[in-house]
């Protein structure tokens, strides 16, 4: 296991996963699985960033904010990756008056969760999978998702399941490989401890 992450970073991620567990349990009750935890965090992350006013979003993604990205454990490469995902998925601009203004920790969690999409780069067609997953997380509109993911295949429900399953799989693998975080009892997550 090659975790180069700090204990604080892992604690933060475990906190996000606990939050995702609450979202998944609220949606599916006892039927919630680890994959639902990851997916609900992704859905919420897209929603939070979509609701962030443009001027705030520019401040978040400019990379020039005071204190820099290292305050929340973001490297410049991760910052570019988030920006790439944002552009890739054509996150819609802020439209009019939102009833909700994202809190700072909501935004940090959303950016952190969206940065997990970088692990989809291991996919055969990473851009296509990432675009389709973000579109699916945003609207669930399967027609748009099919066009992004497999434009040559006839749309079917299996494609949507495949996108979700593969995305969650890459994220679970990334959490394990980069942070040593794995699924635990119920819908919780824990750190693995290997004796070296």
N, C-alpha and C positions, 0 to 999 in steps of 0.2 A: 504494500500500500504506500503510495507516494503522496501523502498529504503534506502540503506545504502551507496549510491554512493555520490561522491562529485559533486558540481556544475561544476567543471572543467571537470570531467569525462563525465558528461551528455552533456556538450557543445561539447566535442571532438566527442562523439557518434553522436550527431546531425549533426556535420560537415561531418562525414563519410556518414551519410544518405543523406545529401545534394549532396555529391559526387556521391552516388549510384543513386540518382534521375537524375543527369546529364547523367550517363551511360545508365540508363533505357530509358530516353527521346531520347538519341542519337540512341538507338537501335529500339525503338518502337514508338517514337513520341508521339502523343496524345493518343495512345492506351495503354501507359505504366500505370502500376498499382503499388500499394505499394509492392506487392509480387515480381514484376520485380526489384524494387529497391534493396530488400534484396538479391535476386538471383544474380543480376549483381555484387553486392559487394562480394558475395561468389565466383563467377567465377573469378573475378579479384584477390581476395586474394590467391586462389590456383595458379593462373598464376604467381603472384609476388613471392610467396614462391618457386615455381618450378624454377624460373629464378635466384634465389639467389644462388651465388656460395657456394659450400660445406663449405669452411672454414668460410664464413660469417654466414651460417645457423647454424653451430655448435656454433658459438659465440652467436647467438641469442637465441638458445635453451638450452645452457649449464646451464643457471641459475647462472653462476659465473661472469657475466659481471659486470664491475664496476658500482657502483650505484644501482645495483640490479634491480629487476623487478618492485619494487614499484614506480620507476620513471614514468612508464607508467601505473600505477595502476594495475599491475599484481600480484596476490598472487602466492605463491609457488604451491598451488593446481591448479590454472589456468595454470601455466606453465607446470605442469605435464599433464594436460588435453590437452594442445596444442600438446605436444610431443606425447601423446597417439593417438591423431587424425592424426598426421603426420605419425606415424608408421602404424596406422590402415589403412590409405588410401594409404600407400606405395608411398609417394610422391617421384617422380623420382629424382635421383641424378642429379646434375648439369652436363650438357653434352656440352663440348667444349666451343666455344666462343659465348657468348650471345651478341646480338646487343644492348641489353638494360640492364643497371644495375639499380636495384630498388633503389629509393631514401629512406632515413631513414624514412620519414613520410609515404611513400608507404608501407614499411615493417611493421611499427608499426600499420598502419591501417589493413594490411593483417592479422597480428597476432591477433589483436583485434577482427576482424570479424570472424576469425577461432575459437576464443575462444567462440563465440556464439553457436557453435556446441554442447557445453556442455549441452545446454537446450534440445537437442534431447534425453538426458538420460531419459526423461519422457516417451519416446516411449516404446512400448511393447518389441521390439527387437532393442535397441538403437545402438549397434555396427553395426548391419546390415544396419540400416537406415543411420547412419553417413558415413559408407564406401561407400554406394551406392550414397549418395548425393555428396560426394567429387569426386567420379569417374564421376558422371554426370556433375558436375561443371567443371571438367578438360577436358573431351573429348566429352561429349554428346554421347558417344558410348553406345547405348542402350543395346547391347548384353552383354557387361561387367556388366553394371548396373543391368540387370535382374538376372545374375548369382549371384551377390552379395546380391541383395535385396530379391529375392524370387526364390531360386534355384529349388523349386519344382513346381512352376507355369509356365504355358506356357507364353513366352514373349508376351506382347502386349503393345500398346502405353499408355494404361491407367496406367500401372505400373510406367512409367516415370513421368506422371502427378502426381500420388499419392506420389512419393518420393519428388518431388519438393514442392507440396502443404503441405505435412506434415512437411518437414524441415522448410519451411518459417513460417508455423503456430507456431511451437515450438519457433522459433526465435522471432516472433512478441510477443508471450506470455512472453518470457523471458525479452524482452525489456520493456514491460509494467510492469511486476512484479518486476524487479530488478532496473530499472532506471526511471520508470514512463514516458516512452516515447511511444507515440501512433501515429498511422496514423492520418494525418490532411488533409486539403483541397488539391485536386490534388494528387500529389505524394510526398507531404512533410510530415514531422513528427514534433511533438511538445511534450513538457513536459505537463503532466497533473498535476493540482494543486488541491489537496483535502484539504478542511478545516478540521482540526482535531477536 
